[in-house]
Amino acid sequence: MEKYNIKDPALEYMAKSIHGANIPEDIDIPPESAGLRALAHGFHYLIDDHKKMELEFPM
């Protein structure tokens, strides 16, 4: 976002959500981050990496 100077509010919010899912200290900013993290960890326990990525990408 910063590198390419992207200022779209929807993409900024999505970037914050993804950042929060990856950085435990920021998991509550915004609250959707916890859901994204839970999805990723849940898939980890169910299936192999290739199938996991196939199912996660649409999300």
Secondary structure, DSSP 8 states (H G I E B T S, - for coil): -TTTT---HHHHHHHHHHHHHH-GGGTTSSTHHHHHHHHHHHHHHHS-HHHHHHHHTT-
